[in-house]
Amino acid sequence: MRVGVVLVLLSAGIALCQDPAPARLPPRPEPTAEQAKARATELRVAYTKAPAEWPKPTLDPGAEHRELGLLSAPVHPKDNPHSKDKEELGRALFFDGRLSGTRQAACASCHDPDLAWADGRTTSFGHDRKPLKRNAPAITNAAFGKAYFWDGRSDSLESQVKAVLANPDEMRADEKALVGRLEKVAGYPVLFEKVFGEKAITLDRVAQAVACFERTVVGGRSRFDAFLKGKSEVLSDSEVRGLHLFRTDARCLHCHNGPTLSDGKFHNVGLSYYGREFEDLGRFRVTKEKADVGAFKTPSLRDIGRTAPYMHNGLFDLDGVLRMYNAGMPTLRRTEKHKDDPNFPTKSALLKPLGLNKQDLADLEAFLRSLDEPARRVRPPAISLPETEPKG
């Protein structure tokens, strides 16, 4: 956990254990080196089988079992089909600062390929370097999502792109000015005509091209993917034990499941800061449903080791997140001020104290880091760099 985070949580009226019950569990006994080795050998045999034959996961009654697995090829929507030319146009636009009101901020400013398509910041900077409220998630595997932003307020990548461009605190792009700027760049009308059949540049077409490119940013080259393909030796003993913990005693599979390691749903994990300085009500701002107060979308865990910091507010490092989940996550205590508040947030019932020991936590972190993709250098297209406005 980052320095000072515990104090921030406490000052915000948040307890680091359940109140009044269940209480934090003491860590279970640490295994000896021999016991840990024997356990890894046993589990390696079990997990070299097909996922359908893996050990039974630990899931609450009624919980859906979506097994971990390999990513499929991205599916492009019928109203925005993929073409190589559209992908390349989207790539150029993604790196082009002319999409923003200042002409300096590009999509890649917050989703930098050198930073695993995130930005490495607690929260991003927006227009005029205004600190934004939420951490920028990586765009990797966004093709498989059904809702976008931490609160799910956009139902497509196209609408998400337009929302960011129009947001006065983010890219602050006036549609008419944006289109006018792109029309003056010699290469763009040619590319738009090649993709859309005519030179006209519109905001909708900009969003379609950018979304098309983003859907091609797909992972699947991690060591865990290699393990799933039959290369059992690529995971260490610690990582194999961590995989089993992830699916069983650590209870991660409840929300982080399927090929993307996300259920795509919204959960309250106790970090809403309800009624406090750092309040963020999450999904509630979209649905106005009490059950969504403080709920945020489950992030994918793919590439997690390269996309720190974590959670919607970016306040945590990986070891701190694991310790908080081990404790059952923070619980916001109802005070006299909120005793009759119908919207007082309720933490997800899926969160329970785990009682994992130091070896367990180390193994779990090791497995999570096996989900990292190898670094891939992506150079900005030339069209996004020099001014190429025709003279006259």
SVG drawing of the C-alpha trace seen along z (x, -y; Angstrom):
<svg xmlns="http://www.w3.org/2000/svg" viewBox="-33 -31 46 65">
<polyline fill="none" stroke="black" stroke-width="0.4" points="0.0,0.0 1.3,-3.4 2.8,-5.6 0.0,-7.5 -2.8,-5.5 -3.7,-3.9 -4.0,-7.4 -6.1,-8.6 -8.5,-5.7 -8.8,-6.2 -9.3,-10.0 -12.0,-9.3 -13.9,-7.2 -12.9,-3.9 -12.1,-0.8 -9.6,1.7 -11.6,4.7 -15.3,5.7 -17.5,4.0 -18.9,5.6 -18.3,9.0 -16.7,11.0 -13.4,10.0 -10.0,10.1 -8.7,13.7 -5.2,14.5 -2.9,15.8 -2.8,19.5 0.5,21.3 3.4,20.8 4.5,23.9 8.0,25.2 10.1,25.0 9.6,28.7 5.8,28.4 5.7,25.5 7.8,27.5 5.6,30.6 2.4,28.5 3.7,26.9 4.7,30.2 1.2,31.6 -0.5,28.5 1.6,28.4 0.3,31.9 -3.3,30.8 -2.9,27.6 -1.2,29.2 -4.6,30.6 -7.2,28.8 -8.9,25.9 -12.1,27.9 -10.3,30.5 -8.6,28.1 -9.3,28.4 -12.8,27.2 -12.7,23.4 -13.9,21.8 -17.1,19.9 -20.1,18.8 -23.4,20.5 -25.0,19.1 -21.8,17.6 -21.1,18.0 -18.1,20.1 -16.2,18.5 -12.9,20.2 -9.6,18.4 -8.5,18.9 -7.0,17.7 -8.2,14.5 -10.1,14.8 -9.7,12.6 -11.4,9.2 -14.8,8.8 -15.6,5.5 -19.2,4.2 -21.2,4.4 -21.7,0.6 -17.9,0.1 -16.2,3.0 -12.5,3.4 -10.2,2.5 -6.5,2.1 -6.8,-1.4 -9.3,-2.4 -7.0,-0.9 -4.0,-2.9 -6.1,-6.1 -7.2,-5.4 -3.6,-4.9 -2.6,-8.3 -5.5,-10.0 -4.7,-8.2 -1.3,-9.8 -2.3,-13.2 -2.4,-16.2 -4.6,-18.1 -7.6,-16.2 -7.5,-18.3 -8.4,-21.9 -4.8,-22.7 -3.4,-20.8 -1.1,-19.1 -3.0,-16.3 -3.5,-13.1 -5.3,-9.8 -1.8,-8.5 -1.1,-11.1 -3.1,-8.9 -2.8,-5.6 0.9,-5.4 2.1,-2.2 5.4,-2.6 3.5,-2.5 1.4,0.6 -1.3,-1.7 -1.9,-3.5 0.0,-6.5 1.5,-5.3 -0.1,-8.2 -2.3,-8.1 -4.8,-10.0 -4.3,-11.6 -3.8,-15.2 -6.5,-16.8 -7.0,-20.1 -4.3,-22.7 -2.9,-19.8 -5.9,-19.7 -5.7,-16.7 -8.5,-14.4 -10.5,-12.3 -9.8,-8.8 -6.9,-6.6 -6.6,-6.0 -7.1,-2.3 -5.1,-0.6 -6.9,-0.2 -5.5,3.3 -8.3,5.8 -10.9,3.0 -12.3,4.8 -13.9,7.3 -15.6,4.8 -19.3,4.0 -19.1,0.8 -16.4,-1.8 -15.1,-4.2 -14.9,-3.1 -18.6,-3.8 -19.6,-2.3 -21.3,-5.4 -20.4,-4.6 -21.7,-1.4 -19.2,-1.4 -15.6,-2.5 -17.0,-5.0 -19.1,-6.8 -16.2,-6.6 -13.9,-8.3 -16.4,-11.1 -17.0,-11.6 -13.3,-12.1 -12.9,-14.5 -15.8,-16.6 -15.1,-16.6 -14.0,-20.1 -11.8,-18.7 -10.1,-16.2 -9.4,-16.9 -11.8,-19.8 -12.2,-19.5 -14.7,-21.7 -16.1,-19.6 -16.0,-22.4 -12.5,-23.4 -11.2,-19.8 -12.6,-19.0 -11.1,-22.2 -7.7,-21.4 -7.7,-17.9 -8.9,-19.2 -5.8,-21.4 -3.5,-18.4 -2.7,-17.3 -2.7,-13.6 -6.0,-13.3 -8.6,-14.0 -6.8,-11.4 -7.0,-8.8 -10.6,-9.6 -11.6,-9.2 -9.7,-5.9 -11.5,-4.6 -15.0,-6.1 -15.3,-6.7 -15.3,-10.5 -12.9,-13.2 -15.4,-14.6 -14.0,-14.5 -16.6,-14.3 -16.4,-13.6 -18.3,-10.3 -15.7,-9.1 -12.8,-10.2 -14.4,-8.2 -14.9,-5.2 -11.3,-5.2 -9.9,-5.6 -12.1,-2.8 -11.2,-0.6 -7.5,-1.0 -8.1,-0.5 -9.8,2.8 -6.6,4.1 -4.7,3.5 -5.1,7.1 -2.8,9.1 -2.3,12.8 1.5,13.1 2.0,13.4 3.7,16.3 0.4,17.4 -0.9,17.6 2.1,19.8 1.2,22.0 -2.4,22.4 -1.0,23.5 0.9,26.4 4.2,24.9 3.9,25.9 7.5,25.1 7.1,21.3 5.5,20.8 7.5,21.0 6.4,23.1 5.3,19.8 3.3,18.8 1.6,22.2 0.6,22.0 -0.6,18.5 -2.8,19.6 -4.4,22.2 -4.9,19.6 -6.4,17.2 -9.1,19.8 -9.7,21.0 -8.8,19.6 -8.1,16.0 -11.6,15.8 -10.4,13.8 -12.3,15.8 -15.6,14.4 -14.9,11.1 -11.7,11.6 -12.7,14.4 -12.8,15.4 -10.1,14.7 -9.8,11.0 -9.8,11.8 -12.8,9.5 -16.5,10.2 -17.2,6.7 -19.6,6.0 -19.7,3.3 -18.8,3.9 -18.4,1.8 -15.1,2.7 -15.3,0.1 -13.4,-2.8 -16.2,-5.3 -15.2,-7.7 -18.9,-8.4 -19.6,-11.8 -15.9,-12.6 -13.4,-14.8 -12.5,-12.1 -16.0,-10.9 -16.7,-9.0 -20.0,-7.3 -19.0,-5.4 -21.8,-3.6 -24.5,-5.4 -23.9,-8.6 -25.1,-6.7 -27.9,-4.5 -29.1,-6.3 -29.6,-2.9 -28.8,-2.5 -27.1,0.8 -24.6,-1.0 -23.4,-3.6 -19.6,-3.3 -19.6,-0.5 -16.9,-0.5 -16.2,1.8 -14.0,4.8 -10.7,4.1 -8.9,6.7 -5.8,8.1 -4.0,8.8 -0.7,6.8 -1.3,5.8 2.4,5.7 3.0,3.0 -0.1,0.8 0.4,-0.4 -1.0,-2.2 -4.4,-0.5 -8.0,-1.0 -10.2,-3.8 -8.4,-6.4 -4.9,-5.1 -3.8,-5.2 -2.5,-1.7 0.4,0.5 0.0,4.2 1.2,5.5 -1.2,3.0 -4.2,4.1 -3.5,7.8 -3.2,7.0 -6.5,5.1 -8.3,7.9 -6.8,10.3 -8.3,8.2 -11.7,8.1 -11.2,4.6 -12.1,1.4 -15.5,1.0 -17.1,-2.5 -18.8,-2.8 -22.1,-4.5 -22.0,-7.5 -24.8,-9.5 -24.8,-11.8 -25.7,-8.9 -27.9,-6.7 -31.0,-7.3 -29.3,-7.8 -31.0,-5.4 -28.0,-5.7 -25.3,-4.7 -23.1,-2.3 -23.0,1.4 -19.8,3.2 -20.0,6.3 -20.9,9.5 -18.2,11.3 -15.5,9.6 -14.5,11.6 -11.3,11.8 -9.1,14.5 -6.4,15.3 -3.7,15.8 -0.1,16.0 3.0,14.2 3.9,17.1 0.3,17.1 0.5,13.4 3.9,13.7 2.6,16.6 -0.5,14.7 1.5,11.6 3.9,13.9 1.0,15.4 -0.5,11.9 2.8,10.8 2.8,13.8 -0.1,12.1 2.3,9.3 2.7,8.9 6.2,8.4 7.0,4.8 6.1,3.8 7.4,0.5 4.8,-1.4 6.1,-4.4 3.6,-7.2 2.8,-7.4 4.5,-10.2 1.3,-12.0 0.6,-12.8 3.9,-14.6 4.8,-17.4 2.4,-20.1 1.6,-19.3 -0.9,-22.0 -1.0,-22.9 0.1,-26.4 -2.4,-28.9"/>
</svg>
